[in-house]
Amino acid sequence: MPNWVILHYTAMNSAAEAIERLCDPVHQVSAHYVISESGAVTQLVSDDMRAWHAGQSYWQGCRDMNSASIGIELCNRGDHPFPAPQIRALITLLSGVCTRNGIPPNSVIGHSDIALARKADPGARFDWRALAQMGFGIWVDAVAQSGVDAAVFDANLGRIGYDPDAPLETRLRAFRLHFRPAGAGPLGAVDCAVAKALADKFQLT
């Protein structure tokens, strides 16, 4: 049974183009679902079958995410907002997928979370905060209470689920892409506060 849902963007101009590529065995890539910009959902792989959407990846101790997750491709090039009809279709799809497969709603993450330094999707234009407000994924708005402690921050990233073998800079970049899109520059106190709050939440779920 899958334990997570992984969100991607297609980085292509149309859903039809993406579906054609995902169905072509030459490319050795596939996904369970594709959602067009208009909100049309196409299922390509059954929920109970392995799809080749994650690639080399890691999350919360699992190094074979293809066998432990459901991949959803959102038609988007990564450089523009995700349309409202597409997000509404995503919420409906997530509700069904998570219910059918017993996946906790907080176990919805991005390709960038599990394939550090290799993938950036669903990208900086995806609104993770809004998704969490609609019941999927996790989000926190934490205020810095103390200074910067890189060792504690690094440990908290491990508690959240990030690959412990990746360099701290790589983990920080992936963490910010999902949980602190406004973050930039060296590790800061707000990064540390958000990471601790998230780690505490993930530990409780």
N, C-alpha and C positions, 0 to 999 in steps of 0.2 A: 504493500500500500504506500502511496506517496505521502510524504510528511510536509512538503512545502509546495507553494506555487511561486514560480519565477516569472517576473514580468520582463519583457524585452521590447525594443522597438525594431522594426523591420529594416530601417535605413534604406528603404526603397520608395519609389514614387507612387506605387499603388498596391492595394491588397492583392489584386490579381497577379501582379508581377511577383510579389512575395510568395504567394501560394504556389506559383509555378516553380519557383526556386526550391521551396521547401519539399515539393513532391518529386524533385529531380534527384535520383540516387547518385548522380555524378558529384553533387555538392556535399553529400554526406551530412546533411543538416535537416532537422525536422522539428516540428512543434505540435503540441496537442491542439491549439486553437490559434486562429488569426481573427483579429477584430479590425474591420475597416474603419476609416474616418467617419463614415456615416452610421456606424454601429452594427453593421452586419457581422454576424459571428459564423465562422466556418470551422468545423471540427475536422482535423486531419488525422489525428491519432486517438484511439480510445484511451480513456483515463487510466485503464489498467495495463497499458502497454508502454514500453520505454520509447521515448523520443530523444533525438540527438540535438537538444537545444542548449544544454549547459556547457558541454565541452569540459576541458580540464577545470576543475572547480573544487571548492571547499566551503562547507558551512556547518558549524556546530558539530564538528567531529566527522562529518561525512565527506568522503573524497570521491564519491560517485553520485553526483547529484542528478545525472540523467536517469538513474534507476530509482530515485527517491523524490522526484518532483514532477509537477505538471507545468509545462511551458506555455505561456500565453504571449503571442506576438501582437503588438499594437502597431498598426500601420502609421508610421511616423518616420521622418528622416532624421529626427533628433535635433532639428534646428527650429522647430516651431511648436506652439502649444498643442495640447491634445484636445480635440473638439469635445464639447459637452455630450453629444450623442454617443461618442465612442466611450467616454467615461461611464455614462449610464449603462451601456451594454456591458462594460467591464464589471461593474458592481453586480449586475444581475448574474453574469457568468460566474463570478467569484462566489456568490451566495450558493449557487447550485453545486459548483465543484467542491467547495469546502464541506458542504453538508453531505454530499454523496460519499466523499472519501474520508470523512472524519478529520479533516485538516483544520487546526485551530485558525480562526480568522487573523490572528497576529502573525501567522507563518507565511505571510505574503511578502516577498523580498524581491530585489532586483538582480539582474544579471551582473551588474557592477559590484554587488555585495559578495558574490561567490566566485568571480573570475577576476581577481584583483590585477590591475595593471594591464589586463587584456581586453576588458570590455567596459563600456560606459553606459550601456542602456539599462533602464529606459531613459536615462539622461537627465540633464539639469532642468529641462522644461517640464518634467513630470512632477505633479504636485502630490508628494507623499503625505504631507500634512492633511490635505483635503481628503485623501483616500482613507486615512486613519479616522477622520471625523465621520466618514461614511461606514466605518466598522471593520476595515481591513488594514492589516499592518499595525505598526506601533509608531507613535510619535510622542515626543516630550518637548515642552518649552521650559528649559531649565535656566536659572540665573546663576551666574558664577558666585560661589560662596567662599572660595579660597583661591590660591595661586595655581601655578602649573606644576604638575608632577608627571613627567613623561612615563615613568615606570608604572604608576597607578593607571594612567590613561591606557597604556598598552595592555595592562592586565584586564581592564574593563572591556576593551575591544575583543579580547579573547572570550570573555564571559558572554558578550553579545553573540559572537559566532564567527568573527573574522579569522582568516587563516593565520595561525601563529607563526608560520614560516616566512611570511612576507615581511619586507622591511617596514618599519614604522611609518615612513613617509608614504608608502603605498597604501597602507591601511588607513592612514589619516585622510588621504585623498578620497578613497572609496567611502569612508564614513561620512565625510562632508557632503559628497555627492548625493547621498540619501538623506542624512539627518541634519546637516547644517549647510545648505546650499549657499548661504551668504558668507560662509567662512573662507578666509584666505590668509596667506602668510604663515608664519610659524605657529606651532601648537599654542593655543590660548586657553585661558581659564574657562571660557564658555564651552569650548570643545570638551574640556575635562568634566564640567558639570553635566553636560548632555550625555556624555558617555557613561558616567556613573548612574544617572537616572535611568537610562536605557538598560544598562546591565542589570540593575535591580529589578526592572520590569520583566526582562527576559527570564531572569532566574525564578520569578514568581509564576510564570505562565507555563 
